Amino acid sequence: MSSQKESTARTLTVALLVCLVCSVFVAGAAIALKPTQVDNRLLDKQRSILAIAGLGQPGMTGKEVKALYASRITAKVVDLETGTFSDAQDPATFDPLKAAKDPKLSSVLTGNQDIASIKRRERYTTVYLIEQDGKLETVVLPIRGYGLWSTLYGFMALKGDLNTVAGLGFYQHAETPGLGGEVDNPKWKGQWPGKTLFDQDGKLAVRVVKGGVDPQSPKAVHQVDALAGATLTSKGVDNLLHFWLGQNGFGPFIAKLRAGEA
């Protein structure tokens, strides 16, 4: 009996030691790889911004992406409450998504305001400017909102008139492949460039429409086809655009930037 107890105790001791050693290795690997993971996330973000802005080519190396981004993109922080550029945060290190969880740097949205279902909106966020000879060529705005199963995170690029869409895309989501996941389909994304956000009266008119866009309609210039079989994801995209382009999002910033007051 004593021998059996010693054998059991020895087995448990060995198992515990193996677990401890494995834990040390796993923790060490996680710490060692963290800088690489952070760098890769930043690279993916830069690649997405360049692609949505119509810059770069498919298959670019990480070094090429970083060089092109550094030469063409200027990141600036915007105060969403005032609609103006701000020096309150460093655009190189500021994380708007993290700030959205901080009560000191964000605010709770009411039910009527929160059409994108994001719950809190950060006060400051980062936008990306592309300029040529001192003139604004493109501005890239971060956007997010809930679809069917997940929050979709992406960017919308606007041309220098701050009305014409240059591109739209999502870099992270968990929508259903083949349905809501078709937000990644190049054909669907290809409908966005050239669409306009505001009508002649200055009212936000961009829409994702169910049943297809009628090319004969005067509203067609503001509309994009909904995703087939993905009503809720399509509605989610429509909602998030109306939130971020509206008064609780980038609406005041767009107006002031157009007037040269940002």
TORKEKE-980710 format. One line per 8 residues: number of its first residue (from 1); their letters; for each residue x, y, z of N, C-alpha, C. Coordinates in pm, 1 decimal. Layout:
BEGIN
NUM> A> X Y Z X Y Z X Y Z; ...
This chain:
BEGIN
1> MSSQKEST> 83.0 -121.0 0.0 0.0 0.0 0.0 85.8 125.0 0.0; 193.9 122.1 85.1 284.6 236.9 92.5 351.9 260.9 -41.1; 390.1 153.5 -109.0 455.4 165.2 -239.6 361.3 226.5 -342.6; 233.3 189.9 -335.4 134.6 242.7 -430.3 114.7 393.2 -409.1; 113.0 433.7 -277.1 98.1 576.3 -246.7 216.6 655.6 -298.8; 338.0 599.7 -282.3 458.5 668.7 -328.7 458.1 681.9 -481.3; 409.8 575.2 -547.3 403.7 577.8 -693.6 305.9 684.6 -741.7; 189.5 693.3 -676.3 89.3 793.6 -713.1 142.7 934.0 -689.5
9> ARTLTVAL> 207.8 952.9 -574.8 262.9 1084.5 -541.8 371.8 1124.0 -641.9; 454.4 1026.2 -680.5 561.9 1053.8 -776.6 503.5 1092.7 -912.9; 398.1 1021.6 -951.8 333.7 1051.1 -1080.4 276.1 1193.1 -1082.0; 207.0 1228.8 -972.8 149.1 1363.2 -963.6 257.0 1470.0 -961.7; 367.2 1441.8 -893.4 477.9 1537.9 -886.9 539.2 1560.7 -1024.8; 561.4 1451.6 -1096.9 616.9 1462.0 -1232.1 522.4 1540.1 -1323.5; 392.1 1507.5 -1313.7 292.9 1577.5 -1396.6 292.5 1726.9 -1366.1; 301.1 1760.4 -1236.2 302.9 1901.1 -1196.3 426.6 1972.3 -1250.1
17> LVCLVCSV> 540.3 1906.5 -1240.7 664.3 1966.2 -1290.9 659.1 1987.2 -1442.5; 602.5 1888.2 -1513.3 588.7 1901.2 -1659.6 499.8 2019.6 -1694.1; 387.2 2035.3 -1619.4 296.1 2146.8 -1642.9 364.4 2280.4 -1617.9; 442.7 2286.1 -1510.1 512.6 2410.6 -1477.7 614.7 2446.6 -1584.4; 691.5 2346.6 -1629.9 791.4 2370.8 -1733.6 725.2 2416.4 -1862.8; 615.1 2347.9 -1899.9 542.6 2386.2 -2022.6 486.3 2527.4 -2011.7; 435.1 2561.1 -1892.6 379.9 2694.7 -1872.0 487.2 2801.3 -1889.0; 605.8 2773.3 -1836.1 717.3 2867.3 -1849.1 753.7 2887.1 -1996.2
25> FVAGAAIA> 760.4 2777.0 -2071.0 793.0 2785.9 -2214.1 686.4 2862.8 -2292.2; 558.8 2833.2 -2262.6 449.2 2900.8 -2333.3 449.3 3050.1 -2301.5; 464.5 3084.2 -2172.6 467.8 3224.6 -2132.5 586.9 3295.7 -2195.3; 701.1 3227.2 -2197.2 820.8 3286.6 -2256.4 803.8 3311.0 -2405.5; 741.1 3213.5 -2474.1 718.5 3228.0 -2617.8 623.1 3343.1 -2646.0; 517.3 3354.9 -2562.5 419.2 3462.3 -2582.0 484.5 3599.2 -2566.0; 570.5 3611.9 -2464.7 639.4 3739.4 -2440.5 736.7 3769.9 -2554.4; 808.7 3666.1 -2598.2 908.3 3685.6 -2703.8 844.0 3721.0 -2837.2
33> LKPTQVDN> 723.7 3664.8 -2863.1 658.1 3686.2 -2992.6 568.6 3809.9 -2995.4; 542.5 3869.7 -2878.6 451.0 3983.1 -2873.9 493.6 4098.3 -2965.0; 621.1 4139.6 -2964.5 661.2 4247.8 -3055.5 635.0 4215.0 -3202.3; 655.7 4089.2 -3239.6 630.8 4047.6 -3377.9 482.0 4053.9 -3410.4; 398.0 4010.1 -3314.0 254.0 4013.9 -3333.6 204.4 4157.5 -3348.1; 256.0 4246.5 -3264.6 218.2 4388.1 -3271.5 259.5 4446.8 -3405.5; 380.0 4413.9 -3449.6 429.6 4464.6 -3577.3 346.4 4412.7 -3693.7; 306.2 4285.7 -3686.3 224.5 4227.9 -3793.9 85.2 4290.4 -3799.3
41> RLLDKQRS> 27.1 4318.8 -3682.3 -103.7 4385.0 -3680.1 -94.3 4525.0 -3739.8; 12.6 4595.7 -3706.9 32.6 4729.3 -3762.1 51.3 4722.8 -3913.1; 125.9 4623.0 -3958.9 149.1 4606.5 -4101.6 19.3 4576.2 -4175.5; -64.1 4489.1 -4117.9 -193.8 4457.5 -4179.7 -282.2 4581.7 -4187.8; -277.4 4662.9 -4083.5 -356.8 4785.7 -4082.0 -309.2 4880.8 -4190.0; -178.4 4896.3 -4202.0 -122.2 4984.7 -4304.7 -155.0 4933.5 -4444.6; -148.8 4803.1 -4461.6 -181.6 4743.7 -4591.1 -328.2 4770.8 -4627.5; -417.9 4759.8 -4528.3 -560.5 4784.5 -4551.2 -585.5 4930.0 -4588.3
49> ILAIAGLG> -521.5 5021.1 -4517.5 -538.8 5163.8 -4545.4 -493.0 5196.5 -4686.4; -378.4 5145.0 -4726.1 -326.4 5170.0 -4860.5 -419.4 5112.3 -4966.9; -468.9 4990.8 -4944.0 -555.4 4926.0 -5042.7 -685.6 5002.3 -5060.0; -747.7 5043.3 -4949.4 -875.6 5113.0 -4956.6 -859.1 5251.1 -5018.2; -740.3 5309.7 -4999.6 -713.0 5440.3 -5059.0 -672.1 5429.8 -5205.6; -660.4 5305.7 -5257.3 -623.2 5286.0 -5397.5 -475.8 5298.4 -5423.4; -393.9 5278.5 -5319.7 -249.4 5286.5 -5334.3 -187.4 5147.9 -5324.2; -72.8 5130.5 -5385.6 -2.3 5003.5 -5375.3 -52.6 4898.9 -5471.9
57> QPGMTGKE> 15.9 4785.4 -5468.0 -16.4 4673.7 -5555.4 -28.6 4545.6 -5473.9; -109.9 4448.8 -5519.0 -118.8 4320.1 -5449.0 18.6 4251.7 -5444.7; 43.6 4183.1 -5336.6 168.2 4108.7 -5326.3 287.3 4190.0 -5280.1; 264.1 4313.0 -5236.0 373.8 4395.1 -5186.3 433.4 4333.6 -5059.9; 563.9 4341.9 -5045.7 630.2 4292.0 -4924.8 603.0 4387.4 -4809.1; 628.3 4338.0 -4688.7 609.5 4422.7 -4572.2 694.7 4548.2 -4578.6; 816.3 4533.7 -4626.1 906.7 4648.6 -4637.8 851.8 4750.6 -4735.9; 795.1 4702.8 -4846.0 737.9 4793.5 -4946.6 614.6 4864.3 -4892.5
65> VKALYASR> 532.1 4790.6 -4817.0 412.1 4849.9 -4757.4 451.0 4962.2 -4661.7; 547.0 4934.9 -4574.7 589.5 5034.9 -4476.3 647.8 5158.2 -4544.2; 725.8 5136.9 -4649.8 787.0 5249.7 -4719.3 681.3 5336.0 -4788.8; 585.2 5271.0 -4855.0 480.3 5345.5 -4925.1 391.1 5419.6 -4825.5; 357.8 5352.4 -4716.7 274.7 5413.9 -4612.9 344.4 5537.8 -4557.1; 471.4 5525.7 -4526.2 546.0 5637.2 -4468.1 557.0 5755.3 -4564.0; 562.9 5726.3 -4693.6 581.6 5832.7 -4792.3 451.1 5901.4 -4833.5; 336.7 5832.9 -4817.1 210.3 5887.4 -4867.8 105.7 5917.8 -4760.5
73> ITAKVVDL> 113.6 5852.7 -4646.3 7.3 5865.1 -4546.7 50.3 5951.9 -4428.9; -37.2 6043.7 -4390.5 -16.4 6123.9 -4270.0 -131.0 6094.8 -4174.0; -97.7 6041.8 -4057.6 -199.2 6011.1 -3956.6 -219.0 6132.3 -3866.3; -345.3 6166.8 -3841.0 -377.8 6277.2 -3751.6 -491.9 6237.4 -3659.3; -488.0 6291.3 -3538.5 -594.0 6265.1 -3441.4 -703.5 6369.2 -3455.9; -828.0 6323.0 -3450.5 -944.5 6410.5 -3460.3 -1023.4 6403.6 -3330.2; -1064.5 6518.1 -3281.6 -1155.6 6526.9 -3167.5 -1298.0 6519.3 -3223.3; -1365.5 6409.0 -3199.0 -1498.1 6389.2 -3256.5 -1602.7 6481.7 -3195.8
81> ETGTFSDA> -1576.1 6536.3 -3078.4 -1672.4 6627.3 -3016.6 -1670.1 6764.7 -3082.6; -1550.9 6807.3 -3125.7 -1538.9 6939.3 -3187.6 -1530.3 6932.6 -3339.4; -1497.4 6813.6 -3393.5 -1482.2 6799.5 -3537.3 -1355.1 6861.7 -3590.3; -1254.4 6876.0 -3503.9 -1128.4 6938.5 -3544.3 -1010.0 6848.1 -3512.4; -897.3 6875.4 -3577.3 -775.1 6803.2 -3545.7 -731.6 6838.1 -3403.4; -663.0 6742.8 -3339.0 -623.7 6762.7 -3199.7 -481.4 6713.0 -3175.2; -412.9 6780.4 -3083.2 -280.2 6737.3 -3039.0 -287.6 6666.7 -2904.4; -408.1 6633.7 -2859.7 -424.4 6572.0 -2727.9 -368.7 6430.4 -2721.8
89> QDPATFDP> -356.4 6364.5 -2837.7 -305.4 6227.4 -2843.7 -199.3 6217.7 -2953.3; -110.1 6121.5 -2938.2 -6.4 6096.9 -3038.7 -61.2 5997.8 -3140.9; -76.4 6036.8 -3266.1 -134.6 5945.6 -3366.3 -51.3 5819.4 -3389.2; 76.4 5824.2 -3353.9 162.8 5707.1 -3374.4 137.6 5597.9 -3271.9; 85.7 5634.4 -3154.8 67.9 5536.1 -3047.9 -75.6 5524.7 -2997.5; -159.9 5620.9 -3029.6 -296.3 5622.4 -2976.4 -379.8 5510.1 -3034.6; -454.7 5441.4 -2948.6 -541.4 5330.9 -2990.2 -687.3 5368.6 -2962.8; -761.7 5411.1 -3066.0 -901.2 5452.4 -3046.1 -990.8 5341.1 -2991.8
97> LKAAKDPK> -965.6 5217.1 -3032.0 -1049.9 5107.0 -2985.7 -1029.8 5083.0 -2836.2; -908.0 5097.7 -2790.9 -880.8 5086.5 -2647.8 -941.9 5204.6 -2574.0; -932.5 5322.6 -2633.9 -989.0 5442.3 -2572.3 -1140.7 5432.0 -2558.3; -1205.1 5360.9 -2651.8 -1350.7 5346.6 -2648.0 -1397.6 5270.3 -2525.0; -1308.0 5196.8 -2460.4 -1341.7 5121.6 -2339.1 -1308.9 5198.1 -2212.1; -1244.9 5313.5 -2228.1 -1202.6 5394.2 -2114.5 -1306.0 5505.4 -2089.9; -1374.1 5504.6 -1974.3 -1474.9 5607.0 -1947.3 -1421.3 5750.0 -1954.4; -1290.6 5767.4 -1931.6 -1232.1 5901.1 -1936.1 -1210.7 5949.4 -2079.8
105> LSSVLTGN> -1206.3 5855.9 -2173.8 -1178.0 5891.4 -2312.7 -1292.7 5857.5 -2407.0; -1408.5 5824.5 -2351.5 -1521.9 5785.1 -2436.1 -1652.6 5820.4 -2367.7; -1759.4 5803.3 -2439.5 -1891.4 5831.2 -2382.3 -1989.2 5721.6 -2422.3; -2086.7 5698.4 -2336.0 -2190.0 5598.5 -2362.2 -2289.4 5655.6 -2462.5; -2327.4 5574.8 -2560.2 -2425.0 5617.8 -2660.2 -2565.4 5576.0 -2617.2; -2661.0 5664.0 -2637.3 -2799.4 5629.2 -2606.7 -2852.7 5534.5 -2714.5; -2968.3 5476.3 -2687.9 -3027.2 5384.0 -2784.4 -3051.1 5446.3 -2919.9; -3098.7 5569.5 -2920.2 -3124.3 5638.5 -3047.1 -2996.0 5672.3 -3121.5
113> QDIASIKR> -2890.4 5699.9 -3047.9 -2762.8 5733.9 -3109.4 -2689.3 5610.6 -3162.5; -2701.3 5499.9 -3089.7 -2616.7 5383.3 -3116.1 -2673.1 5292.7 -3225.7; -2691.7 5347.3 -3344.4 -2744.8 5267.1 -3454.6 -2642.3 5165.6 -3505.6; -2514.8 5186.0 -3473.8 -2410.9 5092.5 -3515.7 -2384.3 4984.3 -3411.2; -2451.7 4994.3 -3296.4 -2438.7 4896.0 -3187.1 -2294.4 4881.8 -3139.7; -2230.1 4995.5 -3109.3 -2093.2 4991.6 -3057.2 -2088.4 5028.3 -2908.9; -2200.3 5070.8 -2851.9 -2218.3 5098.9 -2708.9 -2146.2 5226.7 -2662.6; -2015.8 5236.1 -2689.8 -1940.2 5354.3 -2649.1 -1868.2 5411.2 -2771.1
121> RERYTTVY> -1853.6 5543.5 -2772.0 -1777.2 5607.1 -2879.2 -1662.3 5685.8 -2819.1; -1543.0 5659.7 -2869.5 -1424.6 5730.5 -2822.9 -1433.4 5878.9 -2857.4; -1372.4 5963.6 -2774.1 -1372.4 6106.4 -2805.7 -1274.6 6136.0 -2918.8; -1157.9 6071.9 -2914.0 -1055.0 6094.6 -3016.1 -1039.3 5971.5 -3103.4; -1009.9 5993.4 -3229.5 -977.9 5883.0 -3318.8 -873.4 5929.5 -3418.8; -822.8 5837.0 -3498.5 -716.7 5869.7 -3593.1 -767.2 5857.8 -3735.4; -740.5 5958.8 -3815.8 -773.3 5955.9 -3958.1 -642.8 5961.3 -4036.4; -651.6 5927.9 -4164.9 -530.9 5914.8 -4246.8 -546.1 5998.8 -4372.7
129> LIEQDGKL> -454.2 6092.4 -4389.9 -462.2 6186.8 -4500.3 -359.6 6155.5 -4608.6; -401.8 6170.8 -4732.0 -312.3 6159.5 -4846.9 -317.8 6293.2 -4919.1; -204.5 6359.5 -4925.9 -198.7 6491.7 -4986.2 -100.4 6494.8 -5102.6; -126.0 6581.1 -5195.3 -39.5 6598.7 -5311.2 -19.9 6748.3 -5333.1; 103.5 6793.7 -5325.8 135.0 6935.9 -5343.6 54.4 7023.5 -5248.8; 40.4 6976.9 -5125.1 -29.1 7053.6 -5023.2 -180.6 7050.1 -5031.8; -234.7 6972.5 -5124.8 -379.8 6963.9 -5143.3 -429.2 6826.0 -5102.8; -540.7 6823.5 -5030.0 -597.0 6696.0 -4984.7 -643.8 6614.2 -5104.2
137> ETVVLPIR> -592.9 6494.2 -5113.8 -629.0 6403.7 -5222.8 -729.1 6299.0 -5176.1; -702.8 6242.2 -5056.9 -789.1 6137.8 -5000.9 -780.5 6142.7 -4849.1; -892.1 6114.2 -4782.5 -891.7 6096.7 -4637.5 -953.2 5960.3 -4607.3; -887.8 5885.4 -4519.0 -934.7 5751.2 -4483.4 -987.2 5755.5 -4340.0; -1112.4 5713.6 -4322.9 -1180.0 5719.1 -4194.3 -1200.9 5578.6 -4138.5; -1169.6 5554.7 -4012.0 -1199.1 5425.1 -3951.1 -1348.0 5412.6 -3922.0; -1404.7 5296.5 -3948.1 -1547.3 5273.1 -3924.6 -1565.5 5136.4 -3857.8; -1672.0 5121.6 -3783.5 -1702.3 4990.8 -3724.8 -1849.0 4986.8 -3685.5
145> GYGLWSTL> -1901.3 4865.1 -3675.2 -2040.1 4848.0 -3635.0 -2079.0 4701.8 -3640.9; -2188.7 4667.9 -3577.6 -2229.2 4527.5 -3567.1 -2308.1 4482.7 -3688.7; -2277.0 4360.8 -3735.9 -2348.9 4300.1 -3846.6 -2448.0 4198.3 -3794.3; -2432.5 4072.1 -3835.9 -2517.5 3964.0 -3785.2 -2455.6 3897.3 -3664.2; -2328.4 3857.5 -3677.6 -2260.9 3781.8 -3573.3 -2147.0 3858.1 -3505.9; -2104.8 3966.5 -3564.1 -1981.5 4028.2 -3515.9 -1978.0 4177.4 -3544.7; -1880.2 4242.2 -3482.1 -1849.7 4380.5 -3516.1 -1757.4 4380.9 -3637.0; -1792.7 4459.7 -3736.4 -1709.6 4473.5 -3855.6 -1620.4 4596.5 -3837.3
153> YGFMALKG> -1490.0 4577.2 -3855.3 -1393.2 4685.5 -3842.8 -1334.6 4714.5 -3980.8; -1336.8 4841.4 -4020.8 -1285.0 4871.6 -4153.4 -1251.4 5017.8 -4171.4; -1240.1 5056.6 -4297.2 -1207.4 5194.6 -4333.7 -1291.1 5236.3 -4454.2; -1322.5 5365.3 -4460.0 -1381.8 5424.3 -4579.6 -1290.2 5536.8 -4625.5; -1257.4 5536.7 -4754.3 -1174.6 5642.4 -4811.4 -1261.2 5737.2 -4891.9; -1241.7 5866.9 -4868.0 -1314.7 5969.8 -4941.1 -1216.7 6052.4 -5023.3; -1259.3 6091.1 -5140.7 -1176.0 6177.5 -5223.4 -1171.8 6318.1 -5164.7; -1090.5 6402.7 -5224.5 -1068.2 6535.7 -5171.7 -1190.9 6622.7 -5160.5
161> DLNTVAGL> -1297.5 6591.8 -5235.2 -1420.9 6670.5 -5223.3 -1499.7 6634.0 -5099.0; -1454.2 6528.0 -5028.3 -1516.6 6480.9 -4904.8 -1662.1 6440.3 -4924.1; -1691.0 6396.5 -5045.2 -1825.1 6348.7 -5077.6 -1819.6 6219.8 -5158.8; -1719.7 6207.3 -5243.9 -1708.7 6091.1 -5332.4 -1627.1 5980.3 -5265.7; -1683.6 5859.0 -5266.7 -1615.5 5744.1 -5206.3 -1501.4 5698.0 -5295.9; -1385.0 5679.8 -5236.6 -1269.8 5625.5 -5309.0 -1255.8 5475.7 -5284.6; -1307.0 5428.8 -5172.4 -1299.7 5286.5 -5142.7 -1356.6 5255.1 -5006.0; -1393.4 5129.2 -4985.7 -1444.4 5082.4 -4857.7 -1404.2 4937.4 -4840.3
169> GFYQHAET> -1367.4 4900.0 -4718.8 -1332.1 4760.2 -4692.4 -1323.4 4733.3 -4543.8; -1338.4 4606.8 -4507.3 -1331.6 4564.5 -4368.1 -1213.6 4470.1 -4349.8; -1135.0 4495.9 -4245.2 -1016.7 4414.0 -4221.2 -1039.1 4308.7 -4113.0; -1151.6 4318.3 -4041.2 -1178.5 4219.1 -3936.9 -1328.2 4205.1 -3915.3; -1376.6 4080.6 -3915.7 -1516.9 4052.0 -3885.9 -1531.8 3900.4 -3873.2; -1649.9 3855.8 -3829.1 -1676.7 3712.7 -3819.1 -1814.3 3682.5 -3878.1; -1844.6 3745.8 -3991.1 -1972.4 3721.5 -4057.8 -1968.7 3587.6 -4132.3; -2084.4 3535.2 -4168.0 -2096.2 3402.5 -4228.3 -2030.5 3396.1 -4366.3
177> PGLGGEVD> -1935.0 3304.1 -4385.1 -1872.0 3290.1 -4517.9 -1977.3 3262.4 -4624.4; -1965.7 3329.7 -4737.9 -2058.8 3310.0 -4847.7 -2185.4 3393.2 -4837.9; -2209.2 3451.6 -4720.2 -2327.3 3538.1 -4701.0 -2278.6 3675.5 -4656.5; -2284.1 3701.3 -4525.1 -2233.6 3829.1 -4477.1 -2085.0 3846.3 -4501.9; -2013.8 3732.9 -4510.0 -1871.1 3738.1 -4536.4 -1837.6 3792.2 -4674.0; -1939.1 3809.7 -4757.8 -1917.0 3865.0 -4891.4 -1881.1 4013.5 -4889.7; -1876.7 4073.0 -4770.0 -1824.6 4209.7 -4761.2 -1678.5 4213.0 -4807.1; -1614.8 4094.8 -4809.1 -1476.4 4085.6 -4856.3 -1467.3 4062.8 -5007.0
185> NPKWKGQW> -1579.8 4038.3 -5070.9 -1580.6 4007.6 -5214.0 -1539.8 4131.7 -5294.7; -1433.3 4120.2 -5376.2 -1387.2 4236.1 -5455.1 -1497.0 4295.3 -5543.2; -1589.5 4208.6 -5590.8 -1697.5 4258.5 -5675.8 -1789.4 4351.3 -5597.5; -1822.6 4313.4 -5473.4 -1908.4 4398.3 -5391.8 -1835.2 4526.2 -5352.6; -1710.1 4512.6 -5310.9 -1632.4 4631.3 -5272.8 -1612.2 4723.4 -5392.1; -1612.1 4664.8 -5512.7 -1591.0 4744.0 -5633.2 -1707.8 4834.7 -5667.2; -1823.1 4815.8 -5600.5 -1937.5 4903.1 -5624.7 -1921.7 5039.8 -5557.9; -1837.0 5048.6 -5457.5 -1830.2 5169.3 -5375.7 -1760.0 5288.2 -5440.0
193> PGKTLFDQ> -1644.3 5269.8 -5504.4 -1575.7 5387.1 -5561.1 -1665.2 5464.2 -5658.2; -1670.1 5595.0 -5639.2 -1751.4 5680.6 -5725.5 -1887.2 5714.4 -5667.9; -1933.1 5637.7 -5567.7 -2061.0 5671.2 -5503.7 -2044.1 5799.3 -5421.6; -2151.0 5873.6 -5404.9 -2144.4 5997.2 -5328.1 -2226.8 5985.8 -5201.0; -2179.8 6053.5 -5096.0 -2241.4 6041.7 -4964.4 -2361.5 6131.7 -4946.2; -2354.0 6254.2 -4998.1 -2455.4 6355.0 -4969.6 -2530.6 6394.8 -5095.7; -2658.0 6427.0 -5076.9 -2738.2 6472.3 -5191.2 -2717.0 6622.2 -5213.6; -2790.6 6680.2 -5305.0 -2772.3 6820.8 -5340.1 -2807.0 6915.2 -5225.2
201> DGKLAVRV> -2884.2 6866.6 -5130.7 -2920.6 6949.3 -5015.5 -2824.5 6930.7 -4898.3; -2720.3 6849.1 -4920.8 -2624.2 6825.5 -4814.8 -2665.8 6719.5 -4715.1; -2773.6 6648.5 -4744.1 -2823.0 6543.9 -4654.5 -2753.5 6412.4 -4684.3; -2717.0 6339.7 -4577.5 -2652.0 6210.2 -4594.3 -2746.4 6114.6 -4665.5; -2705.1 6063.7 -4781.6 -2795.5 5985.7 -4866.1 -2741.7 5847.7 -4901.1; -2618.4 5815.6 -4864.3 -2560.2 5687.0 -4901.6 -2640.0 5573.1 -4838.0; -2663.6 5466.4 -4915.7 -2745.2 5355.5 -4867.2 -2698.8 5222.4 -4925.1; -2716.0 5117.2 -4843.6 -2703.2 4980.1 -4892.0 -2846.2 4931.2 -4910.7
209> VKGGVDPQ> -2886.2 4904.5 -5034.8 -3027.6 4880.5 -5062.9 -3057.4 4734.5 -5099.0; -3163.9 4683.4 -5040.1 -3208.8 4547.8 -5067.8 -3280.1 4543.6 -5202.2; -3258.0 4438.9 -5278.2 -3324.9 4422.5 -5406.1 -3248.8 4477.6 -5524.3; -3136.0 4538.8 -5498.5 -3052.6 4588.7 -5607.8 -3077.5 4735.1 -5639.7; -2974.5 4801.7 -5685.5 -2983.1 4942.6 -5721.1 -3047.4 4957.6 -5859.1; -3142.7 5048.6 -5868.9 -3204.3 5080.5 -5998.0 -3114.6 5183.4 -6067.7; -3044.0 5143.9 -6174.5 -2951.2 5236.2 -6239.7 -3018.9 5359.1 -6300.4; -3150.1 5352.2 -6319.4 -3223.1 5465.3 -6376.0 -3266.7 5566.3 -6269.3
217> SPKAVHQV> -3254.7 5528.2 -6144.6 -3297.6 5615.7 -6036.3 -3193.7 5724.8 -6010.4; -3237.2 5846.8 -5983.7 -3143.0 5954.3 -5949.9 -3069.3 5927.9 -5818.2; -3123.2 5834.6 -5738.8 -3059.7 5799.9 -5611.2 -2949.0 5695.8 -5627.3; -2935.4 5640.3 -5747.7 -2839.2 5532.1 -5770.8 -2696.4 5573.9 -5738.3; -2665.4 5700.7 -5754.9 -2530.1 5748.9 -5729.9 -2492.6 5739.4 -5582.2; -2594.4 5724.1 -5495.8 -2570.8 5712.6 -5351.9 -2586.2 5568.5 -5301.5; -2620.0 5475.4 -5390.6 -2662.0 5343.0 -5344.3 -2570.0 5229.6 -5390.3; -2563.8 5126.0 -5305.8 -2488.1 5004.0 -5335.2 -2578.9 4885.2 -5306.8
225> DALAGATL> -2568.8 4780.2 -5387.8 -2650.3 4660.2 -5368.0 -2622.8 4596.5 -5232.1; -2728.1 4551.0 -5166.8 -2712.6 4472.7 -5044.3 -2651.5 4336.9 -5078.7; -2596.8 4271.3 -4979.4 -2537.6 4139.4 -4997.7 -2648.8 4035.5 -5008.8; -2644.5 3952.7 -5110.7 -2747.2 3851.6 -5132.0 -2751.8 3753.6 -5015.1; -2870.7 3736.6 -4957.1 -2889.3 3641.4 -4848.4 -2831.3 3685.1 -4716.0; -2793.4 3811.5 -4705.1 -2730.3 3860.0 -4581.5 -2794.3 3992.9 -4541.2; -2922.5 3987.0 -4515.0 -2998.0 4108.9 -4485.2 -2944.3 4182.7 -4363.6; -2916.1 4109.0 -4254.1 -2873.5 4174.0 -4131.1 -2732.7 4231.3 -4141.6
233> TSKGVDNL> -2644.1 4161.9 -4212.6 -2509.8 4217.4 -4232.2 -2517.9 4343.6 -4317.3; -2599.4 4339.3 -4423.1 -2616.4 4456.4 -4509.4 -2674.3 4573.2 -4430.5; -2772.8 4544.9 -4346.3 -2831.5 4649.4 -4262.6 -2728.2 4704.0 -4165.7; -2643.2 4613.1 -4114.9 -2537.5 4656.5 -4023.6 -2440.0 4751.7 -4090.6; -2402.5 4722.6 -4216.0 -2312.4 4811.0 -4289.5 -2379.1 4946.1 -4311.9; -2506.4 4944.3 -4349.7 -2580.6 5068.0 -4370.7 -2586.0 5150.3 -4241.2; -2613.7 5082.9 -4130.0 -2622.0 5151.7 -4001.4 -2488.9 5212.4 -3959.3; -2381.5 5134.7 -3973.8 -2251.8 5186.2 -3928.6 -2206.4 5304.4 -4013.2
241> LHFWLGQN> -2239.4 5303.0 -4141.9 -2204.0 5416.4 -4226.1 -2281.1 5541.1 -4184.0; -2409.1 5523.5 -4153.3 -2489.2 5638.9 -4112.8 -2448.4 5689.9 -3975.3; -2396.4 5601.7 -3891.2 -2345.2 5649.4 -3763.5 -2216.6 5728.8 -3782.9; -2118.0 5667.7 -3849.2 -1985.6 5731.0 -3857.3 -1982.7 5851.7 -3950.1; -2074.4 5859.0 -4044.1 -2079.3 5975.3 -4132.7 -2177.9 6080.6 -4082.6; -2245.2 6049.3 -3972.6 -2344.6 6140.1 -3917.3 -2289.6 6230.3 -3808.5; -2380.2 6295.7 -3737.2 -2343.0 6396.0 -3638.4 -2270.2 6340.0 -3517.0; -2290.6 6212.6 -3485.9 -2222.7 6152.0 -3372.0 -2089.7 6087.7 -3411.1
249> GFGPFIAK> -2059.1 6092.8 -3541.5 -1933.0 6037.6 -3589.1 -1847.6 6145.2 -3654.1; -1819.8 6126.3 -3783.1 -1732.6 6219.5 -3854.5 -1806.5 6333.5 -3924.5; -1938.7 6340.8 -3908.4 -2014.2 6445.6 -3975.7 -1959.0 6585.9 -3951.4; -1940.4 6627.2 -3824.6 -1886.6 6760.6 -3797.3 -1745.1 6779.5 -3853.4; -1662.9 6675.1 -3846.4 -1526.1 6683.4 -3898.2 -1527.0 6702.6 -4049.3; -1609.1 6626.0 -4119.1 -1616.8 6638.6 -4265.0 -1659.5 6780.0 -4303.5; -1759.5 6832.1 -4232.7 -1808.9 6967.5 -4262.8 -1700.9 7072.2 -4239.9; -1626.9 7059.6 -4130.6 -1523.9 7158.9 -4100.5 -1402.5 7143.7 -4190.4
257> LRAGEA> -1368.5 7020.4 -4226.2 -1255.5 7000.3 -4316.0 -1288.2 7056.1 -4453.2; -1412.9 7038.0 -4498.6 -1454.1 7091.9 -4627.6 -1449.1 7244.8 -4626.3; -1480.6 7304.5 -4511.2 -1479.9 7450.9 -4499.2 -1342.4 7506.2 -4465.4; -1244.1 7416.1 -4449.0 -1109.9 7460.3 -4413.5 -1096.1 7503.4 -4269.2; -1183.6 7453.0 -4182.5 -1184.1 7494.7 -4042.5 -1138.3 7386.3 -3946.7; -1099.8 7268.6 -4000.7 -1059.4 7158.4 -3912.5 -919.3 7180.9 -3857.3
